[in-house]
Amino acid sequence: MTIHAPKVPGQVRHAVAAYGGARDGRLLRIQEVAAAAGLTPRSIRYYEELGLLRPCARSEGAYRLYDASDLERLLAIKSLRDDAGLSLAEIGQVLEDEESRRRARVALQATEDPRERRAIIEGRVASVERLLATLTPKLARLQVLVADVDGRRNRLQERLAELEPGGEAGR
């Protein structure tokens, strides 16, 4: 996955290493991956129900098992939810676009036929346009909110300036 949601380089390696999974390839149980990602096991199960995540394996006792790529995906989901403010449905679209991108890359490498390559790329363009149609209105709403907050800050700074000696209120 190439979504670069984790803000701290090496966050995935560090989180997995904290539970020994990075060094010895050990798979993590749900409680371990939840702690490493800063989520609850219930949230992880819910993400699975929604199709946002699939555990890489199950143990003989039917415990869910997760690897570093699962942890990376969980950190991306968490960041898209918390940092970007996306809904779980929007996160699903982002993740699906990322999967579509991966599949298209593989398909492009597998063919030299210009018609097939064109169809693959046109499919990607359509996918990206759908994602932009989802994200652009959210960005516009955030820009309006930022402008409003910035205006409030400017008005408060003006009021503070009025209270300074030599300002209108200081006379």
N, C-alpha and C positions, 0 to 999 in steps of 0.2 A: 504494500500500500504506500502511495506516495503523498498522502495527505500529511502535511507537516504541522499537525496540531500541537503536539507537545512543544512547549516553549523552551524548555531547557534541553540542550544537546545531551544525548546520552540518558535521558530520563527513562526510556524503556529499559536500557541495559542496567541502569542503577536499580530500577524497581524490581526487575527480574533477579538481579544479583542478590538483592536483599533477601530473597527467599531461596537462593541457591540454584534456581532454575537456569540461569545464564551459563554458569560454568559447567555444570554436569549434564545439561540437556534435560533435566527433570521437568516434567509437566507439573503445572500448578493446579491445585484444587480450587474450587470456587472461593473459599474463604481467603486463600492466599492471594489470588489474583484480584479479589475485591479490595483487600488491604493495600496491595501494591498500586492499584489504580485510584484509590480514594473513593471507592464506591461501596455500596452494600451488595451482598449476594442477591437480595431481592431485585435490585435494579438490574443486575446482570441477567437474571432469569427473565425479567420483563423485556430486556433488549433482545434476548433469544426468542421470546414469543412474538415480538414484532418483526423478526427476521434481520435485525441489525447485526447479530452476532451468532456464530455457531461454534460450540466448543470443538477443538480439534480432535478430541477423543473422549472416550468414556472408559473408566476403569472396570475391572471385573465386577466390582460392587455397584456399577452404574453411576459412579461419581463423575461429574463433569470435570474434564481436564483441559487446561489451557496452556498454550505455548507463548513465546515472545511475540509472535504476530497477532495473537488474540489480545494480548495486553496492549500492543500498539494500537489496535483497533479500538479497544475500550478507552484508551487515553484520547484518541481522536474524537470519539463520540462525546466524551466528557467535555473536551475543549469546544467542540462545535455547539454543544448545549450551553455550557456555562460562559465561555468567552465570546462566542459569536452570537449567542442568543437564539439559535435555531431550534425549531420544534423537532420532535422526534421524526415526524413525517418528512420535514426538510432535510434532516440528517440522513434519512433513508435515501432521499434523492441524491445527495452528495456522495454517499457511499456507493450507490448504484452507478453513478456517473464514473466514479473511480474504477469500478469493476468493468464497465463498458470500455473505458480507456485501455485497461489491461488486455481485455479480449481483442480489441481492435489492433493493438500493437502486435499481438501474436498472429492474428489473421493477416496483417500486412506483411509480416515476415514470411508467411507461408505461401504467398502468391506473388507472381510477377505479372499476372493478367491485369492490364490497365483498367478494364471494366470492373473487375472485382475490387481492385484497389480504390477506384472512384466510389463504388457503392459503400465500401467500408468507411471511407473518409466522409462521405455525405451523411452516413448514419451518425458518425461522431459529431458532425456539425449540428445535426438536429438535436442530439442529446445535450450538447453544450448550450444550445439556444434555449432548450427547456429549463435547464438549470439556471441560466441567466434570468429567464422570465420569473423564476421563483425568488432569486436572490436580489435582483435589482430593486423591487419595491421595498424590501426590508432595508436595504441600504439607504434608499430615499427617506424612509421614515426615521432612520437613525440620524441622517444628516439634518433633518428638520429639528429633531430633539437636541442635537449638538448645537445648532444655531440658536435655539431658544435658551439653552443653558448659558451659552456664551453671552447672549444679550443680557441675561440676568446678572452675570458676573460684571459686565461693563457698567450696568446701572448701579450696582453696589460699589464699584470702584469710584464712580462719579460722586456718589453720596459720601464716601470716605474722604474724597478730595475736598468736598464742601466743608467738612469738619476740620480740616487743617487750618492752621493760622494763615490768614490772608484769603481763605476761601470764603464763599458767600456766607456760610453759617458762622465763620470766625470773626466777622466784623462787628 
